[in-house]
Each structure stands twice: as C-alpha cells, then as structure tokens.
Amino acid sequence: MSRIGKQPIKIPAAVKVAVNGQNVSVEGPKGKMSWDVPARAKPELKDGEIIVIRENDERQSRAIHGLSRSLLSNMVQGCCEGFVRELEIEGVGYKAELKGKEIALSLGFSHVINYPIPPNITVTLDGQTKVKIEGADKQKVGQVASEIRAFSPAEPYKGKGVKYKGERVRRKEGKTVQ
C-alpha cells in the first residue's frame, strides 16, 4: 500500500468538502476548488476525513493513489490556509510595479515586461524588490512564481535577476587580468 495514499486527510472546521462519485469539491475561506479524481482511485468521505482507495495493486494504480491523495490534501490546505511564494529582485535598476491587473517588471532589458496576473492569484509588493504571490491553488501559485523568475533568473557573476526567497546563487569568480 502507498505510504502517502493510505494516510487520511483531516478536514478543518472552516472547510466544506463534497464527494460526488469521482468529483471532489472543496470550499473554504481562501476559495473553492473542484477536481475529478482519476478512475483508478476512489475518494470517500468518512468521519470528517477524506480517504482515497485504489481499485487494485497495479503499478499505475499505486502511482495514482498517492498522487490523488496529495492533490486532495493540497486542495484542502489551499482552501483553508492558502499557499505563498516569495521572490526577490536584485540588481541596479531592477524593480517591479503593480499596474492594475498586471505586474510591470524592469529587469535590465530595453523594455518593461508586463505580466498579467491570473484570476484567483494575489500579488503584493514590499518595496520594489520583494514580490509575494498568494493563492489557494498550489500549482497556479508555483507556476506564476516560476514564470516571473524565468524572465531573468539570477546570474552567477553579479547575482542580478529574480530568485526565490532563500534561494542561494552559487557565485563564480570573474576573469582576472594578468
């Protein structure tokens, strides 16, 4: 049995969960989400917990079992507490600004990059160099952070660019003049 898949998902008091066949709907203070569980796994609601049961012991069923349990757990946590990714922008003239429903990034290019903020995602700025991305969907929050970082990842010589908070950039030594 999958070590992850067999663990029940406890449902907090502030979250409502509805299981209709293979569809699981989760609603909480941070938002609501719905997902159709693949056919090889079956979600059940018992005593304030979600339990995922697999149909057989084939390799694919075991993989879907653990995956389904993890995704349902992320849905419950996201609707209750939400997920946060933080980015840091480093470099002279590198900055971010909020303009309505998009974020304007000045990252050393000849033009400003305007990135549209997806629905159900909240972006806040602390100064011009700290970006905080929040939302209920873990995948969407990570995707937005990854796309913003991909415009100009931190480079190893001067450390300029966009990096995750706490990410270490291995610095290289520059060329020496003889």
C-alpha positions in Angstrom: 0.0 0.0 0.0 1.2 3.5 -0.8 2.7 5.2 2.3 1.2 8.6 1.2 -2.0 7.3 -0.3 -3.2 5.4 2.8 -3.0 8.4 5.1 -6.4 10.1 5.7 -6.8 13.8 5.0 -8.2 15.6 8.0 -10.8 18.3 7.2 -10.5 21.5 9.2 -13.7 23.0 10.7 -13.7 26.0 8.3 -13.6 23.8 5.2 -16.6 22.1 3.4 -15.9 19.0 1.3 -18.4 17.3 -1.1 -17.7 14.0 -2.8 -19.9 13.2 -5.8 -18.6 10.0 -7.4 -15.1 10.9 -8.7 -15.6 14.6 -8.3 -14.4 16.3 -5.1 -15.3 19.9 -4.3 -13.6 21.8 -1.5 -14.7 25.2 -0.3 -13.1 27.3 2.4 -12.2 30.9 3.5 -9.5 31.2 0.8 -11.6 30.0 -2.1 -13.1 26.9 -3.7 -11.7 24.2 -5.9 -13.0 21.1 -7.7 -11.2 18.1 -9.1 -12.2 14.9 -10.9 -10.1 12.0 -9.3 -8.8 9.6 -11.9 -10.7 6.3 -12.3 -8.1 4.1 -10.6 -8.6 5.9 -7.2 -11.9 6.4 -5.4 -12.4 9.2 -2.8 -14.6 8.6 0.2 -15.7 11.0 3.0 -15.8 9.3 6.5 -15.9 10.9 9.9 -14.5 14.3 8.8 -11.7 12.8 6.8 -11.1 12.1 3.1 -9.8 8.6 2.4 -8.5 7.6 -1.1 -9.0 3.9 -2.0 -7.3 2.3 -5.1 -9.0 -0.4 -7.2 -6.0 -2.8 -7.5 -2.3 -3.2 -6.9 -1.0 -2.5 -10.4 1.8 0.0 -10.7 -0.3 2.7 -12.3 -3.0 2.4 -9.6 -0.4 2.7 -6.9 1.0 5.9 -8.5 -2.4 7.4 -9.0 -3.3 6.5 -5.4 -0.5 8.6 -3.8 -0.9 11.4 -6.4 -4.7 11.7 -5.8 -4.2 11.8 -2.0 -1.5 14.5 -2.3 -3.6 16.7 -4.7 -6.7 16.4 -2.5 -4.6 17.3 0.6 -3.2 20.4 -1.3 -6.8 21.4 -2.2 -7.9 21.2 1.5 -4.8 23.1 2.7 -5.1 25.7 -0.1 -8.8 26.5 0.7 -8.1 26.7 4.4 -4.7 28.5 4.6 -3.6 29.2 1.0 -0.1 29.0 -0.5 2.6 31.7 -0.7 5.8 32.0 -2.9 8.1 34.9 -2.4 10.5 36.3 -5.0 13.4 38.7 -4.5 14.7 41.0 -7.3 18.3 42.0 -7.2 20.3 44.4 -9.4 20.7 48.1 -10.1 17.5 49.3 -11.8 15.8 46.0 -11.4 12.3 46.5 -9.9 8.6 45.6 -10.0 5.4 47.7 -10.0 1.8 46.8 -9.8 -0.3 48.3 -12.6 -3.9 47.2 -12.2 -4.2 43.5 -13.0 -0.6 43.1 -14.2 2.9 43.5 -12.8 5.4 45.6 -14.7 9.0 44.2 -14.4 12.1 46.2 -15.2 14.8 43.6 -15.4 17.6 45.2 -17.4 16.0 44.8 -20.8 15.3 47.7 -23.2 11.6 47.4 -22.4 9.4 46.8 -19.4 7.8 43.3 -19.2 4.1 43.4 -18.4 3.0 40.1 -16.8 -0.8 39.7 -16.5 -1.8 38.3 -13.0 -4.1 35.2 -13.4 -7.5 35.2 -11.6 -7.6 33.8 -8.1 -3.9 34.9 -7.6 -2.9 37.8 -5.4 0.4 39.6 -5.9 1.7 42.1 -3.4 4.9 44.1 -3.4 7.0 45.0 -0.4 9.1 47.9 -1.8 10.1 47.4 -5.4 12.2 44.3 -5.0 10.1 41.9 -2.9 7.2 40.1 -4.7 4.7 38.0 -2.7 2.4 35.6 -4.7 -0.6 34.1 -2.9 -3.5 31.8 -3.8 -5.5 28.7 -3.0 -4.1 26.6 -5.9 -0.6 25.4 -5.1 0.1 24.6 -8.8 -1.0 28.0 -10.0 1.0 29.9 -7.4 4.1 28.0 -8.2 3.6 28.4 -12.0 3.2 32.2 -11.6 6.3 32.4 -9.5 8.3 30.3 -12.0 7.2 32.3 -15.0 8.2 35.6 -13.3 11.5 34.1 -12.3 12.1 32.8 -15.8 12.2 36.3 -17.3 15.6 36.9 -15.7 16.9 34.2 -13.4 19.7 35.2 -11.0 23.1 35.0 -12.8 26.2 33.6 -11.1 28.7 36.5 -11.6 26.9 39.5 -10.0 23.8 37.8 -8.7 21.5 40.1 -10.7 18.0 38.8 -11.5 14.9 37.3 -9.9 15.3 34.5 -7.3 13.1 32.7 -4.8 13.3 33.9 -1.2 16.0 31.9 0.5 17.5 30.6 -2.8 21.3 30.5 -2.8 23.0 31.6 -6.0 26.4 30.0 -6.4 28.7 32.9 -7.3 31.5 32.4 -9.8 34.8 34.3 -9.8 35.2 36.7 -12.7 38.1 36.9 -15.2 41.4 38.0 -13.8 43.7 40.4 -15.7 47.4 39.4 -15.9 
